[in-house]
Amino acid sequence: MNRPVLNYSPAFLILLLWIAGSAPNASAQSARGEQMEIHLHFACRETHRNMQPQRDNIDFLNYLNYKADTGCTGVVRLGFTLSPSEKWTFMADLGMMSDMRFSQMNISASRIIGKAGNSTAWGLSAGISAYPVYLNEFNEYHLIRDTGLMADMNANYRQQILYDPGLELMPFLNYKKSKFSLNAGTGLRISTFLPFNLLIMQKKEGGNFRREIRYETLFKPALSSISALHATLMLTDKPGLSVGLQASAQLLFGMRTISYKRSILTWTADNRVTDEIKPDSKPFTVTEVSGGIVFRF
């Protein structure tokens, strides 16, 4: 099954060329603490929202990963980190799923603001991120409810991709001791599912009855909490190139819904009934756990 995804390849190539162009100057600037990392992670991401009772209006989030074989989505993540000084860190991370295209993005900037001990510091991180989720077989709502009709004249597998771009702000604590470092933070994320349009066409077999149901989802920002934990253990710590292991975990939690306008056209386009519908907001979580290797220059 083909899944449409965002393609961040141009941005990825630009970032790669910029980092490559900066590499020759790294040794000259090492005296002031500049550091670069490249990491490769293998992640498991799970998006969850409890099924709600079906009422008179469709709740699209009831079909989040509907009838999927597993709740865990495998993601390969490739990222770059640049620390021009001990206080500043810039990170760009791209994720690729089984379709072998980059469809997930994280870009952030972090600053150490103060010390909380000999090995502990605190700071603030800000960033943008985007990731996809899938609505599967949402037309089943009409197949069950609209009896006596061909409830969906589109015989193809029905799947809609949802992108959830957002802005993040997170205070964090950073602990460093020898070759080990740990970063933990909790903050806020404001995001919105990008709007999409859907068309359900219906007819009565052996009759002239026709009906179109048009859905237009609305732009509705939502506030979520975000918590993250990131650990690094360097196996070697030599000038030039060092290798280490990394592990990270992230949890998004919010009350989310998909509001939409529904237009029903019966028999002719002039006979239109339009309603704006907002299903109840319910707990929505995205959990990701990853691990991999890091190369430090």
Buried (B, 14 or more C-beta within 10 A) or exposed (E): EEEEBBEBEEBBEEBBEEBEEBEEEBEEEEEEEBBBBBBBBEBBBBBEBEEEEEEEEBBBBBBBBBEEEEEBBEBBBBBBBBBBEEEBBBBBBBBBBEEEBBBBBBBBEBEBEEEEEEBEBBBBBBBBBBBBBBBBEBBBBBBEEBEEBBBBEEEEEBBBBBBBBBEBBBEBBBBBEEEEBBBBBBBBBEBBBBEBEBEBBBBEEEEEBBBBBBBBBBEBEBEBEBBBBBBBBBEEEEEEEBEBEBBBBBBBBBEBBBBBBBBBBBEEEEEEEEEEBEBEBBEBBBBBBBBBBBEBB
